[in-house]
Amino acid sequence: MFNPFLVRLTVGTLAILGIKLSALYFLLMVLLLNTHHREFFGW
C-alpha cells in the first residue's frame, strides 16, 4: 500500500520528533511499525 521509502522516512521523522518534542510521537511510530512492518523491514 505504501512506498517502503515513504514508510522509512515517516518512521525516522517520528523518531526524531519523539526525541525532540514528545513521547507521543513514539507511540505513533510504534503503531506505524506495527501496521507496516513488511515495508519497513522487508519481510
Full PDB file with SEQRES, HELIX, SHEET, SSBOND, CRYST1, ORIGX, SCALE, CONECT and MASTER records, all heavy atoms in Angstrom:
SEQRES   1 A   43  MET PHE ASN PRO PHE LEU VAL ARG LEU THR VAL GLY THR          
SEQRES   2 A   43  LEU ALA ILE LEU GLY ILE LYS LEU SER ALA LEU TYR PHE          
SEQRES   3 A   43  LEU LEU MET VAL LEU LEU LEU ASN THR HIS HIS ARG GLU          
SEQRES   4 A   43  PHE PHE GLY TRP                                              
HELIX    1 AA1 PRO A    4  LYS A   20  1                                  17    
HELIX    2 AA2 LEU A   24  THR A   35  1                                  12    
HELIX    3 AA3 HIS A   37  PHE A   41  1                                   5    
CRYST1    1.000    1.000    1.000  90.00  90.00  90.00 P 1           1          
ORIGX1      1.000000  0.000000  0.000000        0.00000                         
ORIGX2      0.000000  1.000000  0.000000        0.00000                         
ORIGX3      0.000000  0.000000  1.000000        0.00000                         
SCALE1      1.000000  0.000000  0.000000        0.00000                         
SCALE2      0.000000  1.000000  0.000000        0.00000                         
SCALE3      0.000000  0.000000  1.000000        0.00000                         
ATOM      1  N   MET A   1       0.830  -1.189   0.000  1.00  0.00           N  
ATOM      2  CA  MET A   1       0.000   0.000   0.000  1.00  0.00           C  
ATOM      3  C   MET A   1       0.876   1.255   0.000  1.00  0.00           C  
ATOM      4  O   MET A   1       0.687   2.139  -0.808  1.00  0.00           O  
ATOM      5  CB  MET A   1      -0.912  -0.002   1.218  1.00  0.00           C  
ATOM      6  CG  MET A   1      -1.929   1.108   1.183  1.00  0.00           C  
ATOM      7  SD  MET A   1      -3.253   0.851   2.369  1.00  0.00           S  
ATOM      8  CE  MET A   1      -2.669   1.826   3.701  1.00  0.00           C  
ATOM      9  N   PHE A   2       1.833   1.321   0.921  1.00  0.00           N  
ATOM     10  CA  PHE A   2       2.732   2.466   0.992  1.00  0.00           C  
ATOM     11  C   PHE A   2       4.050   2.140   0.307  1.00  0.00           C  
ATOM     12  O   PHE A   2       4.457   0.995   0.213  1.00  0.00           O  
ATOM     13  CB  PHE A   2       3.020   2.850   2.448  1.00  0.00           C  
ATOM     14  CG  PHE A   2       1.960   3.701   3.064  1.00  0.00           C  
ATOM     15  CD1 PHE A   2       0.992   3.142   3.861  1.00  0.00           C  
ATOM     16  CD2 PHE A   2       1.944   5.063   2.851  1.00  0.00           C  
ATOM     17  CE1 PHE A   2       0.017   3.906   4.446  1.00  0.00           C  
ATOM     18  CE2 PHE A   2       0.974   5.851   3.427  1.00  0.00           C  
ATOM     19  CZ  PHE A   2       0.012   5.277   4.220  1.00  0.00           C  
ATOM     20  N   ASN A   3       4.709   3.159  -0.171  1.00  0.00           N  
ATOM     21  CA  ASN A   3       6.056   3.011  -0.685  1.00  0.00           C  
ATOM     22  C   ASN A   3       6.990   2.751   0.496  1.00  0.00           C  
ATOM     23  O   ASN A   3       6.915   3.449   1.495  1.00  0.00           O  
ATOM     24  CB  ASN A   3       6.428   4.320  -1.398  1.00  0.00           C  
ATOM     25  CG  ASN A   3       7.735   4.233  -2.121  1.00  0.00           C  
ATOM     26  OD1 ASN A   3       8.486   3.281  -1.965  1.00  0.00           O  
ATOM     27  ND2 ASN A   3       8.021   5.225  -2.914  1.00  0.00           N  
ATOM     28  N   PRO A   4       7.866   1.739   0.397  1.00  0.00           N  
ATOM     29  CA  PRO A   4       8.762   1.446   1.535  1.00  0.00           C  
ATOM     30  C   PRO A   4       9.627   2.634   1.941  1.00  0.00           C  
ATOM     31  O   PRO A   4       9.879   2.835   3.129  1.00  0.00           O  
ATOM     32  CB  PRO A   4       9.617   0.290   1.021  1.00  0.00           C  
ATOM     33  CG  PRO A   4       8.782  -0.367  -0.010  1.00  0.00           C  
ATOM     34  CD  PRO A   4       7.967   0.722  -0.641  1.00  0.00           C  
ATOM     35  N   PHE A   5      10.082   3.422   0.985  1.00  0.00           N  
ATOM     36  CA  PHE A   5      10.886   4.601   1.328  1.00  0.00           C  
ATOM     37  C   PHE A   5      10.070   5.592   2.145  1.00  0.00           C  
ATOM     38  O   PHE A   5      10.558   6.172   3.111  1.00  0.00           O  
ATOM     39  CB  PHE A   5      11.407   5.267   0.046  1.00  0.00           C  
ATOM     40  CG  PHE A   5      12.107   6.567   0.318  1.00  0.00           C  
ATOM     41  CD1 PHE A   5      13.371   6.586   0.887  1.00  0.00           C  
ATOM     42  CD2 PHE A   5      11.491   7.766   0.032  1.00  0.00           C  
ATOM     43  CE1 PHE A   5      14.008   7.776   1.149  1.00  0.00           C  
ATOM     44  CE2 PHE A   5      12.121   8.968   0.290  1.00  0.00           C  
ATOM     45  CZ  PHE A   5      13.381   8.973   0.845  1.00  0.00           C  
ATOM     46  N   LEU A   6       8.810   5.774   1.774  1.00  0.00           N  
ATOM     47  CA  LEU A   6       7.938   6.706   2.500  1.00  0.00           C  
ATOM     48  C   LEU A   6       7.711   6.235   3.931  1.00  0.00           C  
ATOM     49  O   LEU A   6       7.718   7.034   4.865  1.00  0.00           O  
ATOM     50  CB  LEU A   6       6.600   6.843   1.765  1.00  0.00           C  
ATOM     51  CG  LEU A   6       5.601   7.828   2.354  1.00  0.00           C  
ATOM     52  CD1 LEU A   6       6.158   9.245   2.312  1.00  0.00           C  
ATOM     53  CD2 LEU A   6       4.301   7.758   1.594  1.00  0.00           C  
ATOM     54  N   VAL A   7       7.546   4.933   4.115  1.00  0.00           N  
ATOM     55  CA  VAL A   7       7.350   4.388   5.465  1.00  0.00           C  
ATOM     56  C   VAL A   7       8.605   4.608   6.309  1.00  0.00           C  
ATOM     57  O   VAL A   7       8.524   5.052   7.454  1.00  0.00           O  
ATOM     58  CB  VAL A   7       6.987   2.890   5.392  1.00  0.00           C  
ATOM     59  CG1 VAL A   7       6.954   2.277   6.777  1.00  0.00           C  
ATOM     60  CG2 VAL A   7       5.640   2.709   4.715  1.00  0.00           C  
ATOM     61  N   ARG A   8       9.788   4.351   5.724  1.00  0.00           N  
ATOM     62  CA  ARG A   8      11.038   4.550   6.475  1.00  0.00           C  
ATOM     63  C   ARG A   8      11.261   6.010   6.810  1.00  0.00           C  
ATOM     64  O   ARG A   8      11.704   6.338   7.912  1.00  0.00           O  
ATOM     65  CB  ARG A   8      12.209   4.003   5.672  1.00  0.00           C  
ATOM     66  CG  ARG A   8      12.185   2.502   5.604  1.00  0.00           C  
ATOM     67  CD  ARG A   8      13.291   1.958   4.755  1.00  0.00           C  
ATOM     68  NE  ARG A   8      13.190   0.501   4.684  1.00  0.00           N  
ATOM     69  CZ  ARG A   8      13.628  -0.216   3.678  1.00  0.00           C  
ATOM     70  NH1 ARG A   8      14.194   0.365   2.666  1.00  0.00           N  
ATOM     71  NH2 ARG A   8      13.498  -1.510   3.703  1.00  0.00           N  
ATOM     72  N   LEU A   9      10.938   6.897   5.875  1.00  0.00           N  
ATOM     73  CA  LEU A   9      11.085   8.329   6.116  1.00  0.00           C  
ATOM     74  C   LEU A   9      10.150   8.789   7.230  1.00  0.00           C  
ATOM     75  O   LEU A   9      10.541   9.551   8.113  1.00  0.00           O  
ATOM     76  CB  LEU A   9      10.799   9.097   4.820  1.00  0.00           C  
ATOM     77  CG  LEU A   9      10.912  10.609   4.905  1.00  0.00           C  
ATOM     78  CD1 LEU A   9      12.364  11.014   5.111  1.00  0.00           C  
ATOM     79  CD2 LEU A   9      10.375  11.244   3.634  1.00  0.00           C  
ATOM     80  N   THR A  10       8.912   8.300   7.202  1.00  0.00           N  
ATOM     81  CA  THR A  10       7.941   8.688   8.227  1.00  0.00           C  
ATOM     82  C   THR A  10       8.360   8.185   9.605  1.00  0.00           C  
ATOM     83  O   THR A  10       8.274   8.912  10.593  1.00  0.00           O  
ATOM     84  CB  THR A  10       6.547   8.131   7.863  1.00  0.00           C  
ATOM     85  OG1 THR A  10       6.225   8.562   6.540  1.00  0.00           O  
ATOM     86  CG2 THR A  10       5.491   8.637   8.810  1.00  0.00           C  
ATOM     87  N   VAL A  11       8.832   6.941   9.680  1.00  0.00           N  
ATOM     88  CA  VAL A  11       9.275   6.381  10.963  1.00  0.00           C  
ATOM     89  C   VAL A  11      10.476   7.147  11.494  1.00  0.00           C  
ATOM     90  O   VAL A  11      10.559   7.464  12.681  1.00  0.00           O  
ATOM     91  CB  VAL A  11       9.572   4.874  10.818  1.00  0.00           C  
ATOM     92  CG1 VAL A  11      10.301   4.340  12.036  1.00  0.00           C  
ATOM     93  CG2 VAL A  11       8.278   4.108  10.596  1.00  0.00           C  
ATOM     94  N   GLY A  12      11.409   7.479  10.616  1.00  0.00           N  
ATOM     95  CA  GLY A  12      12.571   8.270  11.033  1.00  0.00           C  
ATOM     96  C   GLY A  12      12.180   9.642  11.539  1.00  0.00           C  
ATOM     97  O   GLY A  12      12.692  10.123  12.547  1.00  0.00           O  
ATOM     98  N   THR A  13      11.248  10.279  10.837  1.00  0.00           N  
ATOM     99  CA  THR A  13      10.775  11.598  11.265  1.00  0.00           C  
ATOM    100  C   THR A  13      10.079  11.521  12.615  1.00  0.00           C  
ATOM    101  O   THR A  13      10.300  12.368  13.489  1.00  0.00           O  
ATOM    102  CB  THR A  13       9.808  12.176  10.209  1.00  0.00           C  
ATOM    103  OG1 THR A  13      10.473  12.202   8.944  1.00  0.00           O  
ATOM    104  CG2 THR A  13       9.373  13.568  10.568  1.00  0.00           C  
ATOM    105  N   LEU A  14       9.255  10.509  12.814  1.00  0.00           N  
ATOM    106  CA  LEU A  14       8.565  10.358  14.094  1.00  0.00           C  
ATOM    107  C   LEU A  14       9.551  10.065  15.224  1.00  0.00           C  
ATOM    108  O   LEU A  14       9.352  10.526  16.346  1.00  0.00           O  
ATOM    109  CB  LEU A  14       7.519   9.240  14.000  1.00  0.00           C  
ATOM    110  CG  LEU A  14       6.276   9.580  13.189  1.00  0.00           C  
ATOM    111  CD1 LEU A  14       5.395   8.340  13.045  1.00  0.00           C  
ATOM    112  CD2 LEU A  14       5.494  10.709  13.812  1.00  0.00           C  
ATOM    113  N   ALA A  15      10.625   9.323  14.922  1.00  0.00           N  
ATOM    114  CA  ALA A  15      11.622   9.047  15.949  1.00  0.00           C  
ATOM    115  C   ALA A  15      12.330  10.338  16.365  1.00  0.00           C  
ATOM    116  O   ALA A  15      12.540  10.585  17.555  1.00  0.00           O  
ATOM    117  CB  ALA A  15      12.629   8.020  15.441  1.00  0.00           C  
ATOM    118  N   ILE A  16      12.686  11.174  15.383  1.00  0.00           N  
ATOM    119  CA  ILE A  16      13.339  12.449  15.701  1.00  0.00           C  
ATOM    120  C   ILE A  16      12.398  13.356  16.486  1.00  0.00           C  
ATOM    121  O   ILE A  16      12.790  13.983  17.475  1.00  0.00           O  
ATOM    122  CB  ILE A  16      13.820  13.122  14.404  1.00  0.00           C  
ATOM    123  CG1 ILE A  16      14.964  12.304  13.805  1.00  0.00           C  
ATOM    124  CG2 ILE A  16      14.268  14.551  14.664  1.00  0.00           C  
ATOM    125  CD1 ILE A  16      15.346  12.714  12.406  1.00  0.00           C  
ATOM    126  N   LEU A  17      11.147  13.428  16.079  1.00  0.00           N  
ATOM    127  CA  LEU A  17      10.178  14.252  16.807  1.00  0.00           C  
ATOM    128  C   LEU A  17       9.953  13.715  18.219  1.00  0.00           C  
ATOM    129  O   LEU A  17       9.749  14.488  19.152  1.00  0.00           O  
ATOM    130  CB  LEU A  17       8.851  14.307  16.045  1.00  0.00           C  
ATOM    131  CG  LEU A  17       8.858  15.148  14.772  1.00  0.00           C  
ATOM    132  CD1 LEU A  17       7.528  14.979  14.044  1.00  0.00           C  
ATOM    133  CD2 LEU A  17       9.110  16.610  15.066  1.00  0.00           C  
ATOM    134  N   GLY A  18       9.962  12.398  18.360  1.00  0.00           N  
ATOM    135  CA  GLY A  18       9.791  11.803  19.683  1.00  0.00           C  
ATOM    136  C   GLY A  18      10.917  12.167  20.628  1.00  0.00           C  
ATOM    137  O   GLY A  18      10.702  12.392  21.812  1.00  0.00           O  
ATOM    138  N   ILE A  19      12.141  12.228  20.081  1.00  0.00           N  
ATOM    139  CA  ILE A  19      13.288  12.603  20.917  1.00  0.00           C  
ATOM    140  C   ILE A  19      13.231  14.086  21.258  1.00  0.00           C  
ATOM    141  O   ILE A  19      13.460  14.485  22.400  1.00  0.00           O  
ATOM    142  CB  ILE A  19      14.603  12.255  20.186  1.00  0.00           C  
ATOM    143  CG1 ILE A  19      14.749  10.740  20.092  1.00  0.00           C  
ATOM    144  CG2 ILE A  19      15.796  12.869  20.898  1.00  0.00           C  
ATOM    145  CD1 ILE A  19      15.841  10.283  19.154  1.00  0.00           C  
ATOM    146  N   LYS A  20      12.899  14.920  20.283  1.00  0.00           N  
ATOM    147  CA  LYS A  20      12.968  16.366  20.483  1.00  0.00           C  
ATOM    148  C   LYS A  20      11.742  16.938  21.187  1.00  0.00           C  
ATOM    149  O   LYS A  20      11.868  17.858  21.983  1.00  0.00           O  
ATOM    150  CB  LYS A  20      13.137  17.065  19.129  1.00  0.00           C  
ATOM    151  CG  LYS A  20      14.389  16.673  18.419  1.00  0.00           C  
ATOM    152  CD  LYS A  20      15.097  17.888  17.918  1.00  0.00           C  
ATOM    153  CE  LYS A  20      16.377  17.490  17.268  1.00  0.00           C  
ATOM    154  NZ  LYS A  20      17.537  18.065  17.841  1.00  0.00           N  
ATOM    155  N   LEU A  21      10.556  16.417  20.878  1.00  0.00           N  
ATOM    156  CA  LEU A  21       9.342  17.072  21.360  1.00  0.00           C  
ATOM    157  C   LEU A  21       8.582  16.268  22.413  1.00  0.00           C  
ATOM    158  O   LEU A  21       8.500  16.676  23.561  1.00  0.00           O  
ATOM    159  CB  LEU A  21       8.400  17.358  20.166  1.00  0.00           C  
ATOM    160  CG  LEU A  21       8.937  18.349  19.131  1.00  0.00           C  
ATOM    161  CD1 LEU A  21       7.935  18.488  18.009  1.00  0.00           C  
ATOM    162  CD2 LEU A  21       9.217  19.700  19.750  1.00  0.00           C  
ATOM    163  N   SER A  22       8.041  15.139  22.023  1.00  0.00           N  
ATOM    164  CA  SER A  22       7.125  14.447  22.927  1.00  0.00           C  
ATOM    165  C   SER A  22       7.175  12.939  22.690  1.00  0.00           C  
ATOM    166  O   SER A  22       7.395  12.490  21.566  1.00  0.00           O  
ATOM    167  CB  SER A  22       5.705  14.955  22.682  1.00  0.00           C  
ATOM    168  OG  SER A  22       4.778  14.181  23.390  1.00  0.00           O  
ATOM    169  N   ALA A  23       6.947  12.192  23.730  1.00  0.00           N  
ATOM    170  CA  ALA A  23       6.911  10.736  23.614  1.00  0.00           C  
ATOM    171  C   ALA A  23       5.678  10.258  22.857  1.00  0.00           C  
ATOM    172  O   ALA A  23       5.616   9.099  22.459  1.00  0.00           O  
ATOM    173  CB  ALA A  23       6.934  10.106  25.002  1.00  0.00           C  
ATOM    174  N   LEU A  24       4.718  11.137  22.628  1.00  0.00           N  
ATOM    175  CA  LEU A  24       3.531  10.769  21.856  1.00  0.00           C  
ATOM    176  C   LEU A  24       3.902  10.349  20.443  1.00  0.00           C  
ATOM    177  O   LEU A  24       3.274   9.459  19.862  1.00  0.00           O  
ATOM    178  CB  LEU A  24       2.559  11.961  21.824  1.00  0.00           C  
ATOM    179  CG  LEU A  24       1.233  11.744  21.110  1.00  0.00           C  
ATOM    180  CD1 LEU A  24       0.428  10.676  21.844  1.00  0.00           C  
ATOM    181  CD2 LEU A  24       0.456  13.031  21.056  1.00  0.00           C  
ATOM    182  N   TYR A  25       4.951  10.950  19.886  1.00  0.00           N  
ATOM    183  CA  TYR A  25       5.384  10.574  18.542  1.00  0.00           C  
ATOM    184  C   TYR A  25       5.947   9.160  18.514  1.00  0.00           C  
ATOM    185  O   TYR A  25       5.873   8.483  17.489  1.00  0.00           O  
ATOM    186  CB  TYR A  25       6.411  11.573  18.011  1.00  0.00           C  
ATOM    187  CG  TYR A  25       5.814  12.929  17.738  1.00  0.00           C  
ATOM    188  CD1 TYR A  25       6.056  13.994  18.592  1.00  0.00           C  
ATOM    189  CD2 TYR A  25       4.990  13.120  16.640  1.00  0.00           C  
ATOM    190  CE1 TYR A  25       5.496  15.240  18.354  1.00  0.00           C  
ATOM    191  CE2 TYR A  25       4.435  14.354  16.394  1.00  0.00           C  
ATOM    192  CZ  TYR A  25       4.686  15.406  17.241  1.00  0.00           C  
ATOM    193  OH  TYR A  25       4.125  16.631  17.015  1.00  0.00           O  
ATOM    194  N   PHE A  26       6.535   8.695  19.630  1.00  0.00           N  
ATOM    195  CA  PHE A  26       6.999   7.312  19.697  1.00  0.00           C  
ATOM    196  C   PHE A  26       5.825   6.343  19.613  1.00  0.00           C  
ATOM    197  O   PHE A  26       5.929   5.282  19.020  1.00  0.00           O  
ATOM    198  CB  PHE A  26       7.798   7.064  20.973  1.00  0.00           C  
ATOM    199  CG  PHE A  26       9.210   7.531  20.892  1.00  0.00           C  
ATOM    200  CD1 PHE A  26       9.670   8.492  21.767  1.00  0.00           C  
ATOM    201  CD2 PHE A  26      10.079   7.011  19.952  1.00  0.00           C  
ATOM    202  CE1 PHE A  26      10.982   8.924  21.709  1.00  0.00           C  
ATOM    203  CE2 PHE A  26      11.399   7.434  19.882  1.00  0.00           C  
ATOM    204  CZ  PHE A  26      11.846   8.393  20.766  1.00  0.00           C  
ATOM    205  N   LEU A  27       4.691   6.719  20.199  1.00  0.00           N  
ATOM    206  CA  LEU A  27       3.504   5.882  20.107  1.00  0.00           C  
ATOM    207  C   LEU A  27       3.035   5.773  18.661  1.00  0.00           C  
ATOM    208  O   LEU A  27       2.704   4.687  18.187  1.00  0.00           O  
ATOM    209  CB  LEU A  27       2.388   6.465  20.991  1.00  0.00           C  
ATOM    210  CG  LEU A  27       1.058   5.718  20.966  1.00  0.00           C  
ATOM    211  CD1 LEU A  27       1.233   4.295  21.493  1.00  0.00           C  
ATOM    212  CD2 LEU A  27       0.024   6.461  21.776  1.00  0.00           C  
ATOM    213  N   LEU A  28       3.034   6.891  17.940  1.00  0.00           N  
ATOM    214  CA  LEU A  28       2.658   6.865  16.529  1.00  0.00           C  
ATOM    215  C   LEU A  28       3.640   6.025  15.719  1.00  0.00           C  
ATOM    216  O   LEU A  28       3.242   5.300  14.809  1.00  0.00           O  
ATOM    217  CB  LEU A  28       2.601   8.293  15.971  1.00  0.00           C  
ATOM    218  CG  LEU A  28       1.509   9.184  16.533  1.00  0.00           C  
ATOM    219  CD1 LEU A  28       1.693  10.608  16.025  1.00  0.00           C  
ATOM    220  CD2 LEU A  28       0.147   8.659  16.173  1.00  0.00           C  
ATOM    221  N   MET A  29       4.924   6.106  16.059  1.00  0.00           N  
ATOM    222  CA  MET A  29       5.935   5.319  15.358  1.00  0.00           C  
ATOM    223  C   MET A  29       5.710   3.830  15.579  1.00  0.00           C  
ATOM    224  O   MET A  29       5.787   3.044  14.636  1.00  0.00           O  
ATOM    225  CB  MET A  29       7.325   5.726  15.839  1.00  0.00           C  
ATOM    226  CG  MET A  29       8.437   5.021  15.114  1.00  0.00           C  
ATOM    227  SD  MET A  29      10.059   5.456  15.742  1.00  0.00           S  
ATOM    228  CE  MET A  29      10.068   4.604  17.301  1.00  0.00           C  
ATOM    229  N   VAL A  30       5.406   3.452  16.797  1.00  0.00           N  
ATOM    230  CA  VAL A  30       5.161   2.034  17.098  1.00  0.00           C  
ATOM    231  C   VAL A  30       3.919   1.537  16.363  1.00  0.00           C  
ATOM    232  O   VAL A  30       3.909   0.434  15.815  1.00  0.00           O  
ATOM    233  CB  VAL A  30       5.039   1.826  18.622  1.00  0.00           C  
ATOM    234  CG1 VAL A  30       4.500   0.452  18.951  1.00  0.00           C  
ATOM    235  CG2 VAL A  30       6.385   2.050  19.280  1.00  0.00           C  
ATOM    236  N   LEU A  31       2.882   2.357  16.324  1.00  0.00           N  
ATOM    237  CA  LEU A  31       1.683   1.964  15.596  1.00  0.00           C  
ATOM    238  C   LEU A  31       1.957   1.818  14.101  1.00  0.00           C  
ATOM    239  O   LEU A  31       1.469   0.889  13.458  1.00  0.00           O  
ATOM    240  CB  LEU A  31       0.563   2.992  15.810  1.00  0.00           C  
ATOM    241  CG  LEU A  31      -0.064   2.999  17.198  1.00  0.00           C  
ATOM    242  CD1 LEU A  31      -1.035   4.168  17.322  1.00  0.00           C  
ATOM    243  CD2 LEU A  31      -0.785   1.685  17.452  1.00  0.00           C  
ATOM    244  N   LEU A  32       2.750   2.719  13.539  1.00  0.00           N  
ATOM    245  CA  LEU A  32       3.092   2.628  12.128  1.00  0.00           C  
ATOM    246  C   LEU A  32       3.933   1.393  11.839  1.00  0.00           C  
ATOM    247  O   LEU A  32       3.705   0.690  10.852  1.00  0.00           O  
ATOM    248  CB  LEU A  32       3.835   3.898  11.687  1.00  0.00           C  
ATOM    249  CG  LEU A  32       4.168   3.982  10.212  1.00  0.00           C  
ATOM    250  CD1 LEU A  32       2.887   4.164   9.407  1.00  0.00           C  
ATOM    251  CD2 LEU A  32       5.110   5.125   9.938  1.00  0.00           C  
ATOM    252  N   LEU A  33       4.898   1.100  12.713  1.00  0.00           N  
ATOM    253  CA  LEU A  33       5.714  -0.102  12.528  1.00  0.00           C  
ATOM    254  C   LEU A  33       4.883  -1.363  12.674  1.00  0.00           C  
ATOM    255  O   LEU A  33       5.126  -2.358  11.999  1.00  0.00           O  
ATOM    256  CB  LEU A  33       6.858  -0.122  13.532  1.00  0.00           C  
ATOM    257  CG  LEU A  33       8.063   0.732  13.183  1.00  0.00           C  
ATOM    258  CD1 LEU A  33       9.065   0.695  14.323  1.00  0.00           C  
ATOM    259  CD2 LEU A  33       8.709   0.276  11.906  1.00  0.00           C  
ATOM    260  N   ASN A  34       3.898  -1.329  13.540  1.00  0.00           N  
ATOM    261  CA  ASN A  34       3.042  -2.491  13.747  1.00  0.00           C  
ATOM    262  C   ASN A  34       2.217  -2.795  12.508  1.00  0.00           C  
ATOM    263  O   ASN A  34       1.994  -3.956  12.167  1.00  0.00           O  
ATOM    264  CB  ASN A  34       2.136  -2.244  14.958  1.00  0.00           C  
ATOM    265  CG  ASN A  34       1.490  -3.505  15.434  1.00  0.00           C  
ATOM    266  OD1 ASN A  34       1.960  -4.600  15.150  1.00  0.00           O  
ATOM    267  ND2 ASN A  34       0.396  -3.371  16.156  1.00  0.00           N  
ATOM    268  N   THR A  35       1.760  -1.754  11.818  1.00  0.00           N  
ATOM    269  CA  THR A  35       0.894  -1.972  10.664  1.00  0.00           C  
ATOM    270  C   THR A  35       1.662  -2.096   9.358  1.00  0.00           C  
ATOM    271  O   THR A  35       1.165  -2.694   8.418  1.00  0.00           O  
ATOM    272  CB  THR A  35      -0.132  -0.832  10.535  1.00  0.00           C  
ATOM    273  OG1 THR A  35       0.570   0.404  10.482  1.00  0.00           O  
ATOM    274  CG2 THR A  35      -1.083  -0.831  11.697  1.00  0.00           C  
ATOM    275  N   HIS A  36       2.892  -1.559   9.298  1.00  0.00           N  
ATOM    276  CA  HIS A  36       3.650  -1.568   8.044  1.00  0.00           C  
ATOM    277  C   HIS A  36       5.040  -2.164   8.220  1.00  0.00           C  
ATOM    278  O   HIS A  36       5.991  -1.693   7.619  1.00  0.00           O  
ATOM    279  CB  HIS A  36       3.770  -0.134   7.499  1.00  0.00           C  
ATOM    280  CG  HIS A  36       2.467   0.470   7.139  1.00  0.00           C  
ATOM    281  ND1 HIS A  36       1.746   0.084   6.032  1.00  0.00           N  
ATOM    282  CD2 HIS A  36       1.729   1.421   7.754  1.00  0.00           C  
ATOM    283  CE1 HIS A  36       0.638   0.781   5.979  1.00  0.00           C  
ATOM    284  NE2 HIS A  36       0.592   1.592   7.011  1.00  0.00           N  
ATOM    285  N   HIS A  37       5.150  -3.213   9.045  1.00  0.00           N  
ATOM    286  CA  HIS A  37       6.478  -3.786   9.292  1.00  0.00           C  
ATOM    287  C   HIS A  37       7.039  -4.442   8.046  1.00  0.00           C  
ATOM    288  O   HIS A  37       8.249  -4.527   7.890  1.00  0.00           O  
ATOM    289  CB  HIS A  37       6.444  -4.764  10.460  1.00  0.00           C  
ATOM    290  CG  HIS A  37       5.509  -5.914  10.262  1.00  0.00           C  
ATOM    291  ND1 HIS A  37       5.899  -7.063   9.636  1.00  0.00           N  
ATOM    292  CD2 HIS A  37       4.201  -6.066  10.592  1.00  0.00           C  
ATOM    293  CE1 HIS A  37       4.866  -7.894   9.595  1.00  0.00           C  
ATOM    294  NE2 HIS A  37       3.832  -7.320  10.161  1.00  0.00           N  
ATOM    295  N   ARG A  38       6.207  -4.894   7.118  1.00  0.00           N  
ATOM    296  CA  ARG A  38       6.727  -5.520   5.896  1.00  0.00           C  
ATOM    297  C   ARG A  38       7.456  -4.508   5.027  1.00  0.00           C  
ATOM    298  O   ARG A  38       8.498  -4.805   4.462  1.00  0.00           O  
ATOM    299  CB  ARG A  38       5.582  -6.143   5.098  1.00  0.00           C  
ATOM    300  CG  ARG A  38       5.086  -7.407   5.723  1.00  0.00           C  
ATOM    301  CD  ARG A  38       4.293  -8.264   4.750  1.00  0.00           C  
ATOM    302  NE  ARG A  38       3.902  -9.479   5.411  1.00  0.00           N  
ATOM    303  CZ  ARG A  38       2.671  -9.896   5.526  1.00  0.00           C  
ATOM    304  NH1 ARG A  38       1.704  -9.194   5.009  1.00  0.00           N  
ATOM    305  NH2 ARG A  38       2.402 -11.006   6.153  1.00  0.00           N  
ATOM    306  N   GLU A  39       6.894  -3.300   4.902  1.00  0.00           N  
ATOM    307  CA  GLU A  39       7.562  -2.282   4.095  1.00  0.00           C  
ATOM    308  C   GLU A  39       8.839  -1.800   4.769  1.00  0.00           C  
ATOM    309  O   GLU A  39       9.814  -1.488   4.104  1.00  0.00           O  
ATOM    310  CB  GLU A  39       6.649  -1.074   3.851  1.00  0.00           C  
ATOM    311  CG  GLU A  39       5.495  -1.338   2.917  1.00  0.00           C  
ATOM    312  CD  GLU A  39       4.240  -1.754   3.638  1.00  0.00           C  
ATOM    313  OE1 GLU A  39       4.337  -2.167   4.811  1.00  0.00           O  
ATOM    314  OE2 GLU A  39       3.157  -1.675   3.038  1.00  0.00           O  
ATOM    315  N   PHE A  40       8.820  -1.741   6.101  1.00  0.00           N  
ATOM    316  CA  PHE A  40       9.979  -1.193   6.806  1.00  0.00           C  
ATOM    317  C   PHE A  40      11.135  -2.182   6.860  1.00  0.00           C  
ATOM    318  O   PHE A  40      12.272  -1.847   6.573  1.00  0.00           O  
ATOM    319  CB  PHE A  40       9.578  -0.761   8.220  1.00  0.00           C  
ATOM    320  CG  PHE A  40      10.641   0.031   8.922  1.00  0.00           C  
ATOM    321  CD1 PHE A  40      10.891   1.334   8.567  1.00  0.00           C  
ATOM    322  CD2 PHE A  40      11.402  -0.550   9.918  1.00  0.00           C  
ATOM    323  CE1 PHE A  40      11.889   2.067   9.198  1.00  0.00           C  
ATOM    324  CE2 PHE A  40      12.402   0.174  10.556  1.00  0.00           C  
ATOM    325  CZ  PHE A  40      12.640   1.483  10.185  1.00  0.00           C  
ATOM    326  N   PHE A  41      10.844  -3.421   7.225  1.00  0.00           N  
ATOM    327  CA  PHE A  41      11.897  -4.418   7.412  1.00  0.00           C  
ATOM    328  C   PHE A  41      12.141  -5.277   6.182  1.00  0.00           C  
ATOM    329  O   PHE A  41      13.138  -5.957   6.086  1.00  0.00           O  
ATOM    330  CB  PHE A  41      11.572  -5.324   8.599  1.00  0.00           C  
ATOM    331  CG  PHE A  41      11.553  -4.596   9.909  1.00  0.00           C  
ATOM    332  CD1 PHE A  41      10.369  -4.442  10.606  1.00  0.00           C  
ATOM    333  CD2 PHE A  41      12.711  -4.065  10.434  1.00  0.00           C  
ATOM    334  CE1 PHE A  41      10.347  -3.775  11.814  1.00  0.00           C  
ATOM    335  CE2 PHE A  41      12.701  -3.399  11.642  1.00  0.00           C  
ATOM    336  CZ  PHE A  41      11.514  -3.254  12.327  1.00  0.00           C  
ATOM    337  N   GLY A  42      11.216  -5.287   5.247  1.00  0.00           N  
ATOM    338  CA  GLY A  42      11.383  -6.078   4.032  1.00  0.00           C  
ATOM    339  C   GLY A  42      10.928  -7.523   4.157  1.00  0.00           C  
ATOM    340  O   GLY A  42      11.203  -8.345   3.304  1.00  0.00           O  
ATOM    341  N   TRP A  43      10.219  -7.864   5.237  1.00  0.00           N  
ATOM    342  CA  TRP A  43       9.670  -9.214   5.382  1.00  0.00           C  
ATOM    343  C   TRP A  43       8.317  -9.180   6.034  1.00  0.00           C  
ATOM    344  O   TRP A  43       7.937  -8.233   6.633  1.00  0.00           O  
ATOM    345  CB  TRP A  43      10.582 -10.125   6.181  1.00  0.00           C  
ATOM    346  CG  TRP A  43      11.136  -9.553   7.427  1.00  0.00           C  
ATOM    347  CD1 TRP A  43      12.338  -8.931   7.555  1.00  0.00           C  
ATOM    348  CD2 TRP A  43      10.528  -9.501   8.732  1.00  0.00           C  
ATOM    349  NE1 TRP A  43      12.509  -8.522   8.845  1.00  0.00           N  
ATOM    350  CE2 TRP A  43      11.430  -8.838   9.589  1.00  0.00           C  
ATOM    351  CE3 TRP A  43       9.292  -9.923   9.242  1.00  0.00           C  
ATOM    352  CZ2 TRP A  43      11.148  -8.612  10.920  1.00  0.00           C  
ATOM    353  CZ3 TRP A  43       9.019  -9.700  10.564  1.00  0.00           C  
ATOM    354  CH2 TRP A  43       9.940  -9.050  11.405  1.00  0.00           C  
TER     355      TRP A  43                                                      
MASTER        0    0    0    3    0    0    0    6  354    1    0    4          
END                                                                             
